[in-house]
Structure formats: C-alpha cells, structure tokens
Amino acid sequence: MVLHSSRKQFLKWSVIEMLDMEIIDIHCHFDHGAVGESAKRNELHKADLAFLKKERERLGIKKTFMSSFSSVCSTERIYEENEYLFEKMQKATWLYQWVVLDPREKRLFSQVESLLKKDKIVGIKIHPELHKYEILDYADEIFAFANEHKTTVLMHPPATIVKTAAVADKYPDMNLIIAHLGVMEHIDAIANAKHGNVYTDTSGQASYKNNILEYAVEKVGSEKIFFGTDTYSCAFQVGRILLAGISKKDKENILRNNAIKFFIK
C-alpha cells in the first residue's frame, strides 16, 4: 500500500510531535491489591504503578495525577488509600495526587484539608456512582468546601451532569472537572457555566466516538479540556489526541498546557 503524501506528512508530524511534547495525564488510577479492587485484573489489564510508569516513559507522559482503584471502587479504605498514595508520591517525581472524598465520611474533610496544603496535591476526587450516593444531595457541601480552599474537584459524571454543574455557579473560587468527555451534556455544562469554572477530560472509553473531541473543541474550546487516560491504554489515549482533527495548538492545550496552567507550580 502506498500512502498519499499528505497522509505521510500528517503521520510523520504527529509522531514527531508526540516525541517532542511532555504530556500530562490528569486522570489515572492504579492497582496495588487492596480492598475493593477488581479480582479480574490480570496481565490483560495491568495497572500497577511499575507498569504505568514504564508505559508513560515510553510515550512521553511526564506527570500523572492519580488516585487508587481501591479508593474509588470502595468506601472501606478511602482514608488509608489517600495516605498510602501520599507516601508513594513522595518518592516518585512523576506522580501527583487527587485526594478522594466521600462526603458521608466526615473525617475525610479534615484529611483532605490537611493534604491540600502539601505539594503535588492537585485537588479532590469524587465518585458518586461507585461510592453509591446521590451527588445532588451533597454537591453544595463538597463544592463549598472546595471553594473555601480554592481547589479543583474531579468528578465522575453523574446522570445529572448539567444540574450538578449548575451548582458550581454558586462557587466561583472552585473548579469542576467532569470526567470522561462523551455526551452532549458535558459540552452543555461547560458552555452554561456562569463563572467559566467547569471543564472536562478525555479519559475513558468515550474518546472512540467519531467526532466527540473535535465537536467539543469547536463548541467550548480546547482550553476547557484536559488529557486523561483513566484505566485504559495510554497509547490509545495519546493517539486519539495526536491524530484528532484539531489544530496543533488545541492538541498542545489538551495534552499539557491546560494542566500546567492549572496545577503545576
């Protein structure tokens, strides 16, 4: 098969861009055999820190923002998992941390408040679906807390994306990242944000949709989109951005510039 010259040029440019760019992954999880982590994880779905580090070095992902599977899949050990990752992070320059919060466990607010003062803590991670609570019952409490500390909340998307994002209109000093860009409601929530403090990330499976990334960039701008991998192949996720039908500047915003602006000090 002979590649058309414009296609060869495009692919060559994309690979060179990948090799030259320092990428920042703002949404990832790791396994370490703790409570709540899936027993089905095996060699076909590796997600321990050693494997993730090796893959990121291969692809030029220089920094990764993490929380453990155990802390988001279960409510049994959130406090302990937050402490465990904080200890790991001290010895790994590539690791940054989301502190996981379940609003029903009140001691976590004190832990989060303390950790937010530490270096390389990027914000608060919430997962209403797996922690099994209705986000609209707790959004004011969580967002008010984040607003007080002028920090960012990374939220797994609930069924009520637009309604939940509207709660953030009351809290201009916090930022809300609604993870897993994949439906029109992500875009509507960003577009409707009164203070422009609602964002999304590319993590998860929905990136495979034909026009989801391109449409989001067109409607709300690449400045509102962060790069993330979640639990999936970072090679797939990087390729989806680098080969997307958007400008080089948009790719740079998503893959690194936005994260540097918001999180890297």
C-alpha positions as CSV (number, residue, x, y, z in Angstrom):
1,M,0.0,0.0,0.0
2,V,1.3,3.5,-0.9
3,L,0.4,6.3,1.4
4,H,-0.7,9.6,0.0
5,S,2.0,12.2,0.5
6,S,-0.3,14.4,2.7
7,R,-1.2,11.5,4.8
8,K,2.5,10.6,5.3
9,Q,3.3,14.1,6.2
10,F,0.5,14.2,8.7
11,L,1.5,11.0,10.4
12,K,5.2,12.0,10.5
13,W,4.3,15.3,12.1
14,S,2.1,13.6,14.7
15,V,4.8,11.1,15.7
16,I,7.5,13.9,15.9
17,E,5.1,16.0,18.0
18,M,4.5,13.1,20.4
19,L,8.2,12.6,20.9
20,D,8.9,16.2,21.5
21,M,6.0,17.0,23.8
22,E,5.9,16.5,27.5
23,I,2.4,15.2,28.2
24,I,0.5,15.5,31.4
25,D,-2.2,12.9,32.3
26,I,-4.6,14.4,34.9
27,H,-6.8,11.3,35.4
28,C,-5.5,7.9,36.1
29,H,-5.9,5.0,38.7
30,F,-3.6,2.2,39.8
31,D,-3.9,-1.2,41.4
32,H,-1.9,-2.4,44.4
33,G,-4.0,-5.4,45.6
34,A,-6.1,-3.5,48.2
35,V,-9.7,-3.9,49.2
36,G,-12.3,-3.1,46.5
37,E,-10.0,-3.6,43.6
38,S,-11.3,-6.0,40.9
39,A,-10.1,-9.6,41.1
40,K,-10.5,-9.8,37.3
41,R,-7.5,-7.5,36.7
42,N,-4.7,-9.6,35.2
43,E,-2.0,-9.4,32.6
44,L,-4.5,-8.2,30.0
45,H,-5.4,-5.2,32.1
46,K,-2.3,-4.3,34.1
47,A,-2.5,-1.1,36.2
48,D,0.2,-1.4,38.9
49,L,2.5,1.6,39.3
50,A,5.5,-0.1,37.8
51,F,3.7,-0.9,34.6
52,L,2.0,2.5,34.4
53,K,5.4,4.3,34.9
54,K,7.0,2.2,32.1
55,E,4.2,2.9,29.6
56,R,4.3,6.6,30.4
57,E,8.1,6.8,29.9
58,R,7.6,5.2,26.5
59,L,5.0,7.7,25.4
60,G,6.4,10.9,26.9
61,I,3.8,11.3,29.7
62,K,5.9,13.1,32.3
63,K,3.4,13.6,35.0
64,T,0.3,11.6,36.1
65,F,-2.4,12.6,38.5
66,M,-3.5,9.6,40.4
67,S,-6.0,8.0,42.9
68,S,-6.0,4.3,43.7
69,F,-8.6,1.9,42.4
70,S,-9.4,0.9,45.9
71,S,-10.3,4.4,47.0
72,V,-12.7,5.0,44.2
73,C,-14.1,1.4,43.8
74,S,-14.9,1.0,47.5
75,T,-15.6,3.2,50.6
76,E,-13.9,0.8,53.0
77,R,-10.4,2.3,52.9
78,I,-10.5,5.8,51.5
79,Y,-8.6,7.4,54.3
80,E,-5.9,4.7,54.3
81,E,-5.6,4.8,50.5
82,N,-5.2,8.6,50.5
83,E,-2.3,8.2,53.0
84,Y,-0.8,5.3,51.0
85,L,-0.7,7.3,47.8
86,F,0.7,10.3,49.6
87,E,3.6,8.2,50.8
88,K,4.2,6.7,47.4
89,M,4.1,10.2,45.8
90,Q,7.0,11.5,47.9
91,K,9.4,9.1,46.2
92,A,8.0,9.4,42.6
93,T,8.6,12.7,40.8
94,W,6.1,11.7,38.1
95,L,3.2,11.2,40.5
96,Y,0.7,13.8,41.6
97,Q,-2.4,13.1,43.8
98,W,-6.1,13.5,43.8
99,V,-7.4,13.2,47.4
100,V,-10.5,11.1,47.3
101,L,-13.5,12.3,49.3
102,D,-16.7,10.6,50.3
103,P,-18.8,13.4,51.9
104,R,-20.6,11.0,54.2
105,E,-17.3,10.2,56.0
106,K,-16.7,13.4,57.9
107,R,-13.1,12.7,59.0
108,L,-12.1,12.8,55.3
109,F,-12.8,16.5,55.2
110,S,-10.1,17.1,57.8
111,Q,-7.7,14.8,55.9
112,V,-8.4,16.5,52.6
113,E,-7.9,19.9,54.2
114,S,-4.6,18.9,55.6
115,L,-3.3,17.3,52.3
116,L,-4.4,20.2,50.2
117,K,-1.6,22.2,51.8
118,K,1.0,19.7,50.6
119,D,3.0,19.9,47.4
120,K,1.7,17.9,44.4
121,I,-1.8,17.6,45.7
122,V,-3.9,18.7,42.7
123,G,-7.4,18.6,44.2
124,I,-10.4,16.5,45.3
125,K,-11.7,13.4,43.5
126,I,-15.3,12.2,44.0
127,H,-17.0,9.2,42.6
128,P,-20.7,9.3,43.5
129,E,-21.6,6.3,41.3
130,L,-19.2,3.7,42.8
131,H,-19.5,5.2,46.3
132,K,-23.3,5.0,45.9
133,Y,-24.6,8.4,46.9
134,E,-26.7,10.9,45.0
135,I,-24.4,13.8,44.1
136,L,-27.2,16.5,44.2
137,D,-27.6,15.7,47.9
138,Y,-24.0,16.6,48.6
139,A,-22.9,18.9,45.8
140,D,-23.3,22.1,47.9
141,E,-21.3,20.7,50.7
142,I,-18.5,19.4,48.5
143,F,-18.3,22.5,46.3
144,A,-18.5,24.9,49.2
145,F,-15.6,23.1,50.8
146,A,-13.6,23.2,47.5
147,N,-14.5,26.9,47.1
148,E,-13.2,27.7,50.6
149,H,-9.9,26.1,49.7
150,K,-9.8,27.4,46.1
151,T,-9.2,24.0,44.7
152,T,-10.4,21.7,41.9
153,V,-12.9,18.8,42.1
154,L,-12.6,15.9,39.6
155,M,-16.0,14.2,39.4
156,H,-17.1,11.0,37.7
157,P,-20.0,12.1,35.6
158,P,-23.4,11.5,37.2
159,A,-26.7,11.1,35.3
160,T,-27.4,14.7,36.3
161,I,-24.4,16.3,34.7
162,V,-26.0,19.7,33.8
163,K,-27.8,20.0,37.1
164,T,-24.8,19.2,39.1
165,A,-22.6,21.6,37.1
166,A,-25.1,24.3,37.7
167,V,-24.5,24.0,41.5
168,A,-20.9,25.2,40.7
169,D,-22.3,28.5,39.6
170,K,-22.6,29.4,43.3
171,Y,-18.9,28.8,43.9
172,P,-16.7,30.9,41.7
173,D,-13.4,30.0,43.5
174,M,-13.5,26.3,42.8
175,N,-13.1,24.5,39.5
176,L,-15.1,21.4,38.5
177,I,-13.7,18.8,36.0
178,I,-16.5,16.5,34.8
179,A,-14.5,13.4,33.7
180,H,-14.9,11.2,30.7
181,L,-16.0,13.5,27.9
182,G,-18.5,11.5,25.9
183,V,-22.0,13.1,25.8
184,M,-23.6,16.3,24.8
185,E,-24.3,17.1,28.5
186,H,-20.5,17.5,29.1
187,I,-20.4,20.3,26.5
188,D,-23.6,21.9,27.7
189,A,-22.4,22.0,31.2
190,I,-19.2,23.8,30.2
191,A,-20.9,26.2,27.9
192,N,-23.5,27.2,30.5
193,A,-21.1,27.7,33.4
194,K,-21.7,31.1,34.9
195,H,-18.1,31.6,36.0
196,G,-16.4,29.5,33.3
197,N,-15.2,27.1,36.0
198,V,-16.5,23.9,34.5
199,Y,-14.1,21.6,32.5
200,T,-13.9,18.1,31.2
201,D,-11.2,15.5,30.4
202,T,-10.7,12.9,27.7
203,S,-10.3,9.9,29.9
204,G,-12.3,6.7,29.5
205,Q,-13.8,4.8,26.6
206,A,-15.9,7.6,25.0
207,S,-13.0,9.0,23.2
208,Y,-13.6,6.5,20.4
209,K,-16.7,8.4,19.3
210,N,-16.1,9.8,15.8
211,N,-16.5,13.5,16.5
212,I,-16.7,13.9,20.2
213,L,-13.3,15.6,20.7
214,E,-13.5,17.7,17.6
215,Y,-17.0,18.8,18.4
216,A,-16.2,19.7,21.9
217,V,-13.2,21.8,20.8
218,E,-15.4,23.6,18.3
219,K,-18.1,24.4,20.8
220,V,-16.3,25.2,24.0
221,G,-12.6,25.4,23.1
222,S,-9.6,23.3,23.9
223,E,-8.8,25.4,26.9
224,K,-11.7,23.5,28.7
225,I,-10.4,20.0,28.0
226,F,-7.7,18.1,29.9
227,F,-5.9,14.9,28.8
228,G,-6.6,11.8,30.9
229,T,-6.3,8.1,30.5
230,D,-8.3,6.7,33.4
231,T,-7.7,2.9,33.4
232,Y,-7.2,2.5,29.6
233,S,-4.2,2.2,27.4
234,C,-2.3,5.5,27.4
235,A,-1.1,4.7,23.8
236,F,-4.7,4.7,22.6
237,Q,-5.5,7.9,24.5
238,V,-2.4,9.7,23.3
239,G,-3.0,8.6,19.7
240,R,-6.6,9.8,19.9
241,I,-5.5,13.4,20.7
242,L,-2.5,13.5,18.3
243,L,-4.5,12.2,15.4
244,A,-7.6,14.2,16.1
245,G,-8.9,16.7,13.5
246,I,-8.0,19.7,15.6
247,S,-5.1,22.2,15.4
248,K,-1.7,21.7,16.8
249,K,-2.3,24.4,19.4
250,D,-5.5,22.7,20.5
251,K,-3.6,19.4,21.0
252,E,-0.9,21.2,23.0
253,N,-3.6,22.7,25.2
254,I,-5.2,19.4,25.9
255,L,-2.1,17.3,26.3
256,R,-0.1,19.7,28.6
257,N,-0.8,23.5,28.5
258,N,-4.0,23.4,30.4
259,A,-2.6,21.2,33.2
260,I,0.5,23.4,33.5
261,K,-1.7,26.5,33.9
262,F,-3.9,25.0,36.5
263,F,-1.8,22.6,38.5
264,I,2.0,22.7,38.0
265,K,3.7,25.2,40.3
